[in-house]
Amino acid sequence: MNTTLPRLSPRLITTREAAELLHVSPRTIVKWIDNDAIPYLRLPQAGKRQEYRIPLAALLKSLGGNYDLAAELRALDAASLEAGVTDEGVLAALDELDEPTS
């Protein structure tokens, strides 16, 4: 069973996921949010810490430069779909690597 959301829904990522994608710290992402430099959604606050979600497509559109990261991500996504790679398949393969051999 594939747990990813349908392709028609917007892909929302956490500040940590955005930081990993762009190879910056999560604090840098929060600073960009504080300065309205990138698009974001503020989640209802349940405790002391504010949580955000970032629309992936809008984040990619907000980036400048001459490199099309969105196109590369679309190509990788299409290749994984064509190969039949699912989130569960990757997790199962990683679990197999962690199992001790007898």
C-alpha positions in Angstrom: 0.0 0.0 0.0 1.4 3.4 -1.0 1.1 6.0 1.8 1.9 9.1 -0.2 -0.8 11.5 -0.9 -2.5 11.7 -4.3 -0.4 13.6 -6.8 -3.2 16.2 -7.2 -2.8 17.5 -3.6 -0.1 20.1 -2.9 3.0 18.7 -1.3 3.6 20.3 2.0 7.0 19.8 3.7 8.3 20.6 7.1 11.0 23.1 7.9 13.5 20.3 8.5 12.6 18.7 5.1 13.1 22.1 3.4 16.4 22.6 5.1 17.6 19.1 4.0 16.5 19.8 0.4 18.4 23.1 0.3 21.3 22.0 2.5 20.8 24.7 5.0 19.9 24.6 8.7 16.3 24.4 9.9 16.9 27.7 11.7 17.8 29.3 8.3 14.4 28.2 7.0 12.7 29.7 10.0 14.6 33.0 9.5 13.4 33.0 5.8 9.9 32.5 7.0 10.2 35.3 9.6 11.4 37.6 6.7 8.6 36.4 4.3 11.4 35.3 1.9 9.7 31.9 1.2 6.1 30.8 1.1 4.8 29.0 4.2 1.7 28.0 6.1 1.5 28.5 9.9 -0.1 25.6 11.7 -2.3 26.2 14.8 0.0 26.5 17.8 -0.5 23.7 20.3 2.5 24.5 22.6 5.4 26.8 22.9 6.8 26.0 19.5 5.3 27.3 16.2 5.1 24.8 13.4 5.1 25.6 9.7 4.5 23.7 6.5 6.0 24.8 3.2 4.4 24.2 -0.2 7.2 22.4 -2.1 6.2 23.8 -5.5 5.9 27.3 -4.2 9.3 27.0 -2.4 10.9 25.9 -5.7 9.3 28.8 -7.5 10.7 31.2 -4.9 14.3 30.2 -5.6 16.4 32.2 -8.0 19.3 31.3 -10.2 19.8 29.4 -13.5 19.2 25.8 -12.3 15.8 24.2 -12.5 15.6 22.1 -9.3 11.9 21.6 -9.9 12.5 19.9 -13.2 15.1 17.6 -11.6 12.7 16.6 -8.8 9.9 15.9 -11.3 12.3 13.7 -13.3 13.3 11.8 -10.2 9.7 11.4 -9.2 8.7 10.1 -12.6 11.6 7.6 -12.6 10.6 6.3 -9.2 7.0 5.9 -10.4 8.1 4.1 -13.6 10.4 1.8 -11.6 7.5 1.0 -9.1 9.4 2.3 -6.2 7.2 3.1 -3.2 7.9 4.5 0.2 7.1 1.1 1.8 9.5 -0.7 -0.5 12.3 1.6 0.4 11.6 1.3 4.1 11.3 -2.5 3.8 14.7 -2.6 2.1 16.3 -0.5 4.8 14.8 -2.8 7.4 16.3 -5.8 5.7 19.7 -4.1 5.9 19.3 -3.6 9.6 18.4 -7.2 10.3 21.2 -9.2 11.8 22.3 -12.2 9.7 22.4 -15.6 11.4 
